[in-house]
Structure formats: C-alpha cells, structure tokens
Amino acid sequence: MRAVLWILVPLALIAGVAVPIQFAANARMGGAAGGPATAAAISFFVGTAALLLVVAGILLVGRGESPAISGATQVPWWAWSGGFLGAFYVTMSIILTPRLGASSTIGFIIGGQMIASVVLDHFGLLNLPTSPANLPKLAGAVLVVVGAIIVLSYREG
C-alpha cells in the first residue's frame, strides 16, 4: 500500500492544483458566456466530450472498464445525484470565485467537504465504511473553515 501512496498522493495533489484553475477558467467563461449556468453547461459539455473520448479509447484498446449502462439502473436513487451535485459545485465555483477569490472559495469548499466527510464517515452514510469522528478530525475540519475565514478577512479589494 505504501508504494501505491507514492502514486496516489501526487495524483491527489495534481487534482487539487486543477481545481482553482478550473474555477478561474469557468469564472472567465461565465463572464464571457452570459452567466454561471451557461458557463457550467459549457464546462460539462467539454468534460462529457473528453470522457466520451476516454471511454472510446478504453473500448478500442479492449482493457479496463466495460461500459454497462444497464447496471446504472440498479443503484440507489442517491447514486444518481452525482451529476446534479457536480453541476451545483461548478456553478457555485463560477459565482463565488470572482467574489471571494480563489483561495477563500477553495478554503470554504474544502471546509464543507471536510465537515460532510466526517459526518458521512462517522455514520457510515451512503454505503461508506464507518470511521468514528474524533477530536483530530473535527479540529482539522474546523481549522480549514477558520483558515478560509482568515484568508477572506485579509482579502484585498
């Protein structure tokens, strides 16, 4: 497992780097495209096209996942909320980034993610394994939110 962490942690950091860049790009698109909903739709269109190319590549190579759309009908109702939640997340990033700045927006979003993650893990919600909330987890989530508040309070402009 430790060897895998040397791959997974850098990938997680790269994904983290991509988020504020995505926020800035989508916010710019929002200004040019007439608003956050249109910009989010453009973002999802481009993302969908990219993913369709990836799936086509997987099918051509014949390795990896095998698309099974029919299996998607077997999941609980909440598993379908991912697209809606993604649209909400992207739209909020377009609205918030120009107003709060990238660092504050990211800070508050990560704070919300930490709080929700602690609750989901503690109760084992949405089929996640249980991992009890403890003081370090709760303190970490609170510190992220406090950090975002500090960053916002010292924002120039």
N, C-alpha and C positions, 0 to 999 in steps of 0.2 A: 504493500500500500504506500509506503514512503516514497518509492520510486515513482509511483503514479502522481504523487503530490508535486513533484518537480515539474510535471507537465501541467497538471490541473491548476495549480496556484498561478503560474504565469498567464494561463489562458483566462482565468478569472480576472486578473489584473488588466489584461488587454481588453476584455469585455467591459470592465469598469471605465477604462480610458475612452471606449467608444461611446458611452452614454452621454457625457457632456457635449461631445462633438455632435452626436445625433440631435441633442436638444438644440444646440446652436443652429445646425443645418435646418431643422424643422421650424424653428422660430423665424429664421430668414425666409423660408418658404412661405410661412404664414403671412408675413408682411407682403410678399410678392403675389401670393395666390388669392388674397382677399380674405383670409381669416384662418383660424385654427382648424376648423372642421375640414376645409378643403385641403389644407396642408397635411393633415393627418391622413386623409384619403389618398393623397399622392404618395405619402410615405408608405402606406400599407400596399398600394399598388406596386410600387417599386420592390418592396420586400416580398410580396407574393410572387412577382415575376422572378426574382432571384431564387426563391425557394423552389419554384417550379423547375428552374434550370438545374438546381441541385438534385431534385427528385429524378428528373430525366437522366442526368448523369449517372445516378445510382442504378437506375433501370438499365441503362446501356452497358454499364460495367458488369452488372449482374451480381454485385456484392452488397452486403449491408442490409438495410431495411427493405421490406417488400410492402409497398403501399396496400393497405387493406381498409378502404373507406367504409366497408360494411361493418367492420369492427367498431367504428366510431358510434354506431347506434347502440352499442352495448354498455356504454359508460353512463355513470350517473349524471343527472341534469347539470350539476355544478361544473363538470368537466368541460362543458360547452361554453362556460363563461370566460375562458381564456382570451378569445378574440375580442369580446366586449371590454374586458379589463385592459387588454393591450391598447385598444382604441382610446379608452379613458386616460390611461397613463401617457400615451403620446400626445393627446390633445391637451392635457394638463401641462405637460412639459412645454408645449408651444405657448400656452397662455402665461405660465409662471416664469420661464427663463428670462424674457425681456424685462419683467417687472421686479423679480427678486435677484436676478443674476444667477449664473450657472452654479456657483458654489453653494449658495443658500438653497436653491431649488434641489440640487442633488442631496444636500445635507438633510433637508426635511423629508425628501422621498426615502432616503436610506433610513432615517429615523422611523418613519412609518413602516417600512419593511421590517426593521428590527422588532418593533413592538408587535406587529402582526405575526412575525415568525416565532417569537417567544410564546405567544398565546397558542398558535397552531401546534407547536411542538409540545407544549405543556399538556394540552388536552388531547393530542393525537388527532386533531381535526383533519378532515379531507383525506383520510387514509394515510396520514403521515405517522411514522413511529413516534412514540411518546418520549419526551426528553424533558424532565421536570424543570420548571423555571427556578432559578436560584439567584442569589444576590449578584454574582458577577454578570449574568445575562441581563438582568434588569438594570443594573448600573450601566452596562455598556449601551443599552438602548437609550436610557435617559441621557447619558453623556453625548451621544450622537445628536439628539434633539437640542440639548443645551449648546453644543458646538455650533449647530446651524443658527440658533438664536444669536449667539455671539457674532458669527460671521455676518448675519443680516444687520445687526445693530451697528456694525462698523463699515457697512457698505457705503461707498461714496456715491453721491448722485441722488 
